[in-house]
Amino acid sequence: MSTIIIAPFRGPHDHNDCLEEAIRNAEERCDSKGLRLTELRKRVLALVWKSHRPQRAYDILQGLENYGHRPAPPTAYRALDFLVQAGLIHRIESLNAYIGCADPNQHHTSQFFICDECDTVAEIQDTALTRKLNKNANDLGFTPRDQTIEIHGLCEECNKQE
């Protein structure tokens, strides 16, 4: 099977389990890579994981204030950049927002399906599509550094309401 559905997380679940697993994965990944996961970075990660919906930097700053911090915006952006570089979160470019990575221990390229109505984001890893894009790039003599595809439309639930 070449397509792995990572998210959305459907059905009832204890979201605290998701958050705890994300923090545990982050600690393990940072330890194994020799990276420093500061308390601020952990808090930013927790804010990104507060739901399974994309979080904007402004939301992160507001959330940090609720923790009693008043960091300057560059501080929050540096923490977000660190988490992206460490593979712990993804940046959804078209929304200028961030979402937790459910599979941080595996380097992967992702395709995101973004609902324009409810902001639900489904992440998939389609290795056949990734191979095809890499082949096309190679045929052009092009070396891709990063490969993220964002597709906007309506999710299943929003389609039912149309």
Protein Blocks (a to p, Z undefined) as FASTA:
>chain_A
ZZdcfbdcedjddfklmmmmmmmmmmmmmmmnopacdfklmmmmmmmmmpccdcdfklmm
mmmmmnopacdfklmmmmmmmmmmnopaccdfklopadddfblmbccdddddddfklopa
cddddfklmmmmmmmmmmnopacfbdcdddddddfklmmmZZ
